[in-house]
Amino acid sequence: MQASIFNATERFFAPFQMILKIPVYQRNYDWNKNNVKRLLDDLHTVIKTKEHHFLGAVVYLESTNSDIGLPEYLIIDGQQRLTTITLMLQALKDATVDGDAFTTGTIESFLINTQSPSQEYKIKLKPIKSDNIQYSALLKHDNSKLDENSHIVENYRLAKQTFDNWLRQGIASREILWAIRQLQVVGISLKEGEDDPQIIFESINSTGVALTNSDLIRNFLLMSDHDQERLFEDYWLPIEDKLRRDNSNHAMDAFFRQFIIMKKNSVVAERKVYQTFVDTFKNENLSHEQALKEIKDYAELYASFMYPAESSYNDDIKTDLASLNRINQSTSYPFFLHVFHDYENNEIDEETLTKVIHLITIYLIRRTICDVPSNSLLGFFASYYARTFKLTKNKKKY
């Protein structure tokens, strides 16, 4: 491992031909407008003071892309900042309408591998798939594919609007480009085969980087697997498609806590979800693919709880699940994960499933109406299934 201070743009984008890859186990691009506004304010200070600005650390693994033989940086940590820099560069390029060919040409060389024989590697930065669709469409000005609610598009729009204002105020586009090139980072370069990216990734999280439980679990299951691209496509991406809404990990993090409570049949605190997941994974001696398959199956069930109108269950079940959402009674979900799983495995029929869901729903609605405290419900439902069916013959009296 080696660490050095350098200008981020010069190291990661200025080389004539290169690839900057965000691995599939990384989180989505989650910086919001407030994060970008702070960076734009810092950039304005650089323009005024003519001094460098320090962004923080970027951890990367340098190798060579085997497809076309270009240098490749695999970003272990720092993708939020580096992606934002590219969005600012594209915004400046699009804001530069004064004929400054030097600025637009320089930015083009920063963002595009102009000599690449492969269309796949024309764009230097390769975010994970769910972000890459928006990022590629943005650089190609393909407005038909842009989602105005994505962080990539929102943050680009903010940077573009800001640069438009600066240009009207008399700040030259070359000054802005110069300032972007003064953004410094501490680059921590890992050596393949010597440094363990997963340990470093978790260490960064433990010292204050706000990674969610779903971020950490994705990292744990994908980072060290030689087949990570396929596992991401076949399992993790469908899980995200089911649960991730409005650029938020909230439903995914809620699911993983309910999932691990269901697995343990006991309450698990939010701060212990990730470690409990890792311990359970190791105790059950699962492969990464086996764990992901199980998670995917239960995520599909959980999505029915969160978005019942989109599920394929009968109208009575949809109505009861929607009622539970309205009274905010998600404490029953670990129990429901067991019950719905029994139905999907043909251990109970649809009539039985409907009756069970209705019974629990009516019970919780009555508690809510009567203002009975709900602080004991999480523990109750965490172990309810295991206690009820401790005797397997009870399955016949569902």
C-alpha positions as CSV (number, residue, x, y, z in Angstrom):
1,M,0.0,0.0,0.0
2,Q,1.3,3.4,-0.9
3,A,-0.1,6.9,-0.2
4,S,0.6,10.2,-1.9
5,I,-1.1,13.6,-2.4
6,F,-2.0,14.6,-5.9
7,N,-4.5,16.5,-8.0
8,A,-7.4,14.1,-8.6
9,T,-8.2,15.2,-12.1
10,E,-4.5,15.0,-13.2
11,R,-4.1,11.4,-11.9
12,F,-7.4,9.9,-12.8
13,F,-8.6,11.7,-15.9
14,A,-5.7,13.6,-17.6
15,P,-4.0,10.4,-18.9
16,F,-4.8,10.2,-22.6
17,Q,-6.4,6.7,-22.4
18,M,-7.5,5.0,-19.2
19,I,-10.5,3.4,-17.4
20,L,-11.9,4.4,-14.0
21,K,-14.1,1.6,-12.8
22,I,-16.6,1.5,-9.9
23,P,-16.8,-2.2,-8.9
24,V,-20.2,-3.7,-8.6
25,Y,-20.0,-4.2,-4.8
26,Q,-19.8,-0.4,-4.3
27,R,-22.8,1.6,-3.3
28,N,-24.8,3.7,-5.8
29,Y,-23.9,7.3,-6.5
30,D,-25.7,8.8,-3.5
31,W,-24.4,12.4,-3.2
32,N,-27.3,14.8,-3.0
33,K,-27.5,18.5,-3.9
34,N,-26.2,19.6,-0.5
35,N,-23.0,17.6,-0.9
36,V,-22.4,19.1,-4.4
37,K,-23.3,22.6,-3.3
38,R,-20.6,22.4,-0.6
39,L,-18.0,21.3,-3.2
40,L,-19.1,24.0,-5.6
41,D,-18.7,26.6,-2.8
42,D,-15.2,25.2,-2.2
43,L,-14.4,25.4,-5.9
44,H,-15.5,29.1,-5.9
45,T,-13.0,29.7,-3.0
46,V,-10.3,28.1,-5.0
47,I,-11.0,30.5,-7.9
48,K,-10.7,33.5,-5.5
49,T,-7.7,32.3,-3.4
50,K,-5.8,30.5,-6.2
51,E,-5.0,27.8,-3.6
52,H,-5.5,24.0,-3.7
53,H,-8.5,22.4,-2.0
54,F,-8.2,19.0,-0.2
55,L,-11.1,16.6,-0.9
56,G,-10.1,13.6,1.3
57,A,-8.9,10.1,0.5
58,V,-9.3,7.9,-2.6
59,V,-8.5,4.2,-2.3
60,Y,-7.8,2.4,-5.6
61,L,-6.3,-0.7,-7.1
62,E,-4.4,-0.1,-10.3
63,S,-4.2,-2.8,-13.0
64,T,-4.5,-3.2,-16.7
65,N,-7.8,-3.9,-18.5
66,S,-7.4,-7.2,-20.3
67,D,-9.9,-6.4,-23.0
68,I,-8.1,-3.5,-24.6
69,G,-4.9,-3.2,-22.6
70,L,-5.6,0.2,-21.0
71,P,-4.6,1.2,-17.5
72,E,-7.5,0.7,-15.1
73,Y,-8.2,2.1,-11.7
74,L,-10.6,0.1,-9.6
75,I,-12.0,2.6,-7.0
76,I,-12.4,1.0,-3.6
77,D,-13.4,4.3,-1.8
78,G,-13.9,7.8,-3.2
79,Q,-16.3,7.2,-6.0
80,Q,-18.8,9.8,-4.8
81,R,-16.2,12.6,-5.1
82,L,-14.7,11.3,-8.4
83,T,-18.1,10.9,-10.0
84,T,-19.0,14.4,-8.9
85,I,-15.8,15.8,-10.5
86,T,-16.8,14.3,-13.8
87,L,-20.3,15.7,-13.5
88,M,-18.8,19.1,-12.9
89,L,-16.5,18.7,-15.9
90,Q,-19.5,17.8,-18.2
91,A,-21.5,20.7,-16.8
92,L,-18.7,23.1,-17.5
93,K,-18.3,21.7,-21.0
94,D,-22.0,22.2,-21.7
95,A,-22.0,25.7,-20.1
96,T,-19.0,26.9,-22.2
97,V,-20.7,28.5,-25.1
98,D,-18.2,31.3,-25.7
99,G,-16.1,29.3,-28.2
100,D,-13.4,28.3,-25.8
101,A,-12.1,25.3,-27.7
102,F,-9.3,24.7,-25.3
103,T,-11.7,24.2,-22.3
104,T,-14.1,22.0,-24.2
105,G,-11.3,20.0,-25.8
106,T,-9.5,19.5,-22.5
107,I,-12.7,18.3,-20.8
108,E,-13.4,16.0,-23.7
109,S,-10.0,14.4,-23.3
110,F,-10.6,14.0,-19.5
111,L,-14.0,12.2,-19.9
112,I,-13.6,10.3,-23.2
113,N,-11.1,7.7,-24.5
114,T,-11.2,9.2,-28.0
115,Q,-8.9,6.5,-29.5
116,S,-10.6,3.5,-27.9
117,P,-11.5,0.9,-30.5
118,S,-14.3,-0.3,-28.2
119,Q,-17.5,1.6,-27.7
120,E,-17.8,0.0,-24.2
121,Y,-14.7,1.8,-23.1
122,K,-15.2,5.2,-24.9
123,I,-16.3,6.8,-21.6
124,K,-13.5,6.7,-19.0
125,L,-15.6,6.5,-15.9
126,K,-17.7,3.3,-15.6
127,P,-20.2,3.5,-12.7
128,I,-22.1,0.5,-11.5
129,K,-24.8,-0.5,-14.0
130,S,-27.8,1.3,-12.4
131,D,-25.9,4.6,-12.4
132,N,-24.1,4.0,-15.7
133,I,-27.3,4.2,-17.7
134,Q,-27.9,7.8,-16.5
135,Y,-24.2,8.7,-16.7
136,S,-23.7,7.5,-20.3
137,A,-27.0,9.2,-21.4
138,L,-25.9,12.4,-19.8
139,L,-22.5,12.5,-21.6
140,K,-24.2,11.5,-24.9
141,H,-26.9,14.1,-24.5
142,D,-29.5,11.3,-24.8
143,N,-32.4,13.1,-23.0
144,S,-34.8,10.3,-23.7
145,K,-33.0,8.1,-21.2
146,L,-32.5,10.7,-18.5
147,D,-34.3,10.3,-15.1
148,E,-34.6,13.8,-13.7
149,N,-34.9,12.3,-10.2
150,S,-31.5,10.5,-10.3
151,H,-28.7,12.0,-8.3
152,I,-26.5,12.0,-11.4
153,V,-28.9,14.1,-13.4
154,E,-29.9,16.4,-10.4
155,N,-26.2,17.1,-9.5
156,Y,-25.3,17.7,-13.1
157,R,-28.1,20.2,-13.4
158,L,-27.0,22.0,-10.2
159,A,-23.4,22.3,-11.4
160,K,-24.5,23.5,-14.9
161,Q,-26.8,26.2,-13.3
162,T,-24.0,27.3,-11.0
163,F,-21.4,27.5,-13.8
164,D,-23.9,29.4,-16.0
165,N,-24.2,32.0,-13.2
166,W,-20.4,32.2,-12.7
167,L,-19.9,32.8,-16.4
168,R,-22.5,35.6,-16.4
169,Q,-20.6,37.1,-13.5
170,G,-17.4,37.3,-15.6
171,I,-15.6,34.2,-14.4
172,A,-14.0,32.6,-17.4
173,S,-14.5,28.9,-18.2
174,R,-10.7,28.4,-18.1
175,E,-10.6,29.7,-14.5
176,I,-13.3,27.2,-13.5
177,L,-11.4,24.3,-15.2
178,W,-8.2,25.4,-13.6
179,A,-9.9,25.3,-10.2
180,I,-11.3,21.8,-10.8
181,R,-7.7,20.7,-11.5
182,Q,-6.6,22.0,-8.1
183,L,-8.8,19.6,-6.2
184,Q,-6.4,17.4,-4.3
185,V,-6.8,13.9,-2.7
186,V,-4.7,11.5,-0.7
187,G,-4.4,8.6,-3.1
188,I,-4.0,5.2,-1.4
189,S,-2.8,2.7,-4.0
190,L,-3.3,-1.0,-3.2
191,K,-1.2,-3.8,-4.6
192,E,-3.1,-6.7,-6.1
193,G,-2.4,-9.9,-4.1
194,E,-0.8,-8.0,-1.2
195,D,-3.5,-5.7,0.2
196,D,-7.0,-6.9,1.1
197,P,-9.6,-4.4,-0.3
198,Q,-12.4,-5.8,1.9
199,I,-10.6,-5.2,5.1
200,I,-9.7,-1.6,4.0
201,F,-13.3,-1.0,2.9
202,E,-14.6,-2.0,6.3
203,S,-11.9,0.0,8.1
204,I,-12.9,3.1,6.2
205,N,-16.5,2.6,7.3
206,S,-15.6,2.1,10.9
207,T,-13.9,5.5,11.0
208,G,-16.9,7.5,9.9
209,V,-17.8,7.0,6.3
210,A,-21.6,6.6,6.3
211,L,-22.1,3.2,4.7
212,T,-25.4,1.5,5.2
213,N,-26.0,-2.1,6.1
214,S,-27.0,-2.9,2.6
215,D,-23.8,-1.3,1.3
216,L,-21.7,-3.5,3.6
217,I,-23.6,-6.7,2.9
218,R,-23.2,-6.1,-0.9
219,N,-19.5,-5.5,-0.4
220,F,-19.1,-8.7,1.7
221,L,-20.9,-10.9,-0.8
222,L,-19.4,-9.5,-4.0
223,M,-16.0,-8.0,-3.4
224,S,-14.0,-11.2,-3.0
225,D,-15.9,-13.3,-5.4
226,H,-14.3,-14.1,-8.8
227,D,-17.7,-14.2,-10.4
228,Q,-18.9,-10.8,-9.0
229,E,-20.2,-9.4,-12.2
230,R,-22.5,-12.3,-12.8
231,L,-23.7,-12.4,-9.2
232,F,-24.4,-8.7,-9.4
233,E,-26.4,-9.0,-12.5
234,D,-28.3,-12.2,-11.5
235,Y,-29.0,-11.4,-7.9
236,W,-28.1,-8.0,-6.5
237,L,-29.5,-5.9,-9.3
238,P,-32.9,-7.7,-9.1
239,I,-32.9,-7.1,-5.3
240,E,-32.3,-3.4,-5.9
241,D,-34.9,-3.2,-8.5
242,K,-37.5,-4.7,-6.1
243,L,-36.6,-2.5,-3.1
244,R,-34.6,0.6,-4.0
245,R,-36.9,3.5,-4.6
246,D,-36.2,7.3,-5.0
247,N,-32.4,6.9,-4.8
248,S,-32.8,5.6,-1.2
249,N,-31.5,2.6,0.6
250,H,-34.1,2.9,3.3
251,A,-36.3,-0.1,2.2
252,M,-33.2,-2.3,1.5
253,D,-31.8,-1.5,5.0
254,A,-35.1,-2.2,6.6
255,F,-35.4,-5.5,4.7
256,F,-31.9,-6.7,5.8
257,R,-32.8,-6.1,9.4
258,Q,-36.1,-7.9,9.1
259,F,-34.4,-10.7,7.2
260,I,-31.7,-11.3,9.8
261,I,-34.4,-11.1,12.6
262,M,-36.3,-13.7,10.7
263,K,-33.2,-15.9,10.4
264,K,-32.2,-15.6,14.0
265,N,-35.8,-15.6,15.4
266,S,-34.8,-12.9,17.8
267,V,-34.5,-9.1,17.8
268,V,-31.3,-7.7,16.2
269,A,-30.3,-4.1,16.8
270,E,-29.7,-1.9,13.8
271,R,-26.0,-1.5,14.6
272,K,-25.5,-5.2,14.8
273,V,-27.3,-6.2,11.5
274,Y,-24.1,-6.4,9.4
275,Q,-22.0,-8.4,11.9
276,T,-24.9,-10.7,12.6
277,F,-25.4,-11.3,8.9
278,V,-21.7,-12.2,8.5
279,D,-21.7,-14.5,11.5
280,T,-24.9,-16.2,10.2
281,F,-23.4,-16.6,6.7
282,K,-20.3,-18.2,8.1
283,N,-22.1,-20.5,10.5
284,E,-24.4,-21.8,7.7
285,N,-21.3,-22.3,5.5
286,L,-23.0,-20.7,2.5
287,S,-21.4,-19.8,-0.8
288,H,-21.9,-16.2,-1.9
289,E,-24.4,-17.4,-4.6
290,Q,-26.4,-19.4,-2.1
291,A,-26.7,-16.4,0.2
292,L,-27.7,-14.1,-2.6
293,K,-30.3,-16.5,-3.9
294,E,-31.9,-16.8,-0.5
295,I,-31.8,-13.0,-0.1
296,K,-33.3,-12.5,-3.5
297,D,-36.2,-14.9,-2.7
298,Y,-37.0,-13.1,0.6
299,A,-36.5,-9.7,-1.0
300,E,-39.3,-10.5,-3.4
301,L,-41.6,-11.4,-0.5
302,Y,-40.6,-8.2,1.4
303,A,-41.4,-6.1,-1.7
304,S,-44.9,-7.4,-1.5
305,F,-45.2,-6.1,2.0
306,M,-43.8,-2.7,1.0
307,Y,-45.6,-2.3,-2.3
308,P,-48.7,-4.6,-2.1
309,A,-50.4,-3.1,-5.1
310,E,-47.5,-4.4,-7.3
311,S,-47.7,-7.9,-5.9
312,S,-49.4,-10.9,-7.5
313,Y,-51.3,-11.9,-4.3
314,N,-55.1,-11.8,-4.1
315,D,-57.0,-8.7,-3.3
316,D,-57.7,-9.6,0.3
317,I,-54.0,-10.0,1.1
318,K,-53.1,-6.8,-0.8
319,T,-55.8,-4.9,1.3
320,D,-54.4,-6.2,4.6
321,L,-50.8,-5.5,3.7
322,A,-51.8,-2.0,2.6
323,S,-53.6,-1.6,6.0
324,L,-50.4,-2.6,7.9
325,N,-48.5,0.0,5.9
326,R,-51.0,2.7,6.8
327,I,-50.7,2.0,10.5
328,N,-47.0,1.6,10.3
329,Q,-46.9,-2.0,11.7
330,S,-43.8,-3.4,10.1
331,T,-42.9,-5.3,13.3
332,S,-44.9,-8.3,11.9
333,Y,-42.7,-8.6,8.8
334,P,-40.2,-11.2,10.2
335,F,-43.1,-13.4,11.0
336,F,-44.7,-12.8,7.6
337,L,-41.5,-13.6,5.8
338,H,-41.7,-17.1,7.3
339,V,-45.4,-17.5,6.5
340,F,-45.2,-16.2,2.9
341,H,-42.2,-18.5,2.4
342,D,-44.3,-21.5,3.5
343,Y,-46.9,-20.5,1.0
344,E,-44.3,-20.2,-1.9
345,N,-43.0,-23.6,-0.9
346,N,-46.6,-25.1,-1.1
347,E,-46.7,-25.9,2.7
348,I,-49.9,-23.9,3.0
349,D,-52.6,-23.0,0.5
350,E,-53.8,-19.5,-0.5
351,E,-56.9,-19.7,1.7
352,T,-54.7,-20.4,4.8
353,L,-52.3,-17.6,3.9
354,T,-55.2,-15.2,3.5
355,K,-56.6,-16.1,6.9
356,V,-53.3,-15.8,8.7
357,I,-52.6,-12.4,7.2
358,H,-56.1,-11.2,8.0
359,L,-55.9,-12.5,11.6
360,I,-52.6,-10.7,12.3
361,T,-53.8,-7.5,10.5
362,I,-57.0,-7.3,12.5
363,Y,-55.1,-7.9,15.8
364,L,-52.7,-5.1,15.0
365,I,-55.4,-2.7,13.9
366,R,-57.3,-3.3,17.2
367,R,-54.2,-2.7,19.2
368,T,-53.7,0.6,17.4
369,I,-57.3,1.7,17.8
370,C,-57.1,0.9,21.6
371,D,-53.8,2.7,21.9
372,V,-52.0,-0.4,23.3
373,P,-48.2,0.2,23.4
374,S,-46.4,-1.5,20.6
375,N,-42.9,-1.6,22.2
376,S,-43.2,-5.4,22.9
377,L,-44.3,-6.4,19.4
378,L,-40.9,-6.6,17.7
379,G,-39.7,-9.2,20.2
380,F,-43.1,-11.0,20.0
381,F,-43.1,-11.3,16.2
382,A,-39.4,-12.1,16.0
383,S,-39.9,-15.4,17.8
384,Y,-43.5,-16.0,17.1
385,Y,-43.0,-18.4,14.2
386,A,-40.3,-20.4,15.9
387,R,-42.4,-20.8,19.1
388,T,-45.6,-21.7,17.2
389,F,-43.9,-24.4,15.1
390,K,-41.4,-25.7,17.6
391,L,-43.4,-28.8,17.2
392,T,-43.5,-29.7,13.5
393,K,-46.9,-31.3,13.8
394,N,-48.3,-27.9,14.4
395,K,-47.8,-27.1,10.7
396,K,-50.9,-29.3,10.2
397,K,-52.9,-26.9,12.4
398,Y,-51.7,-23.7,10.7
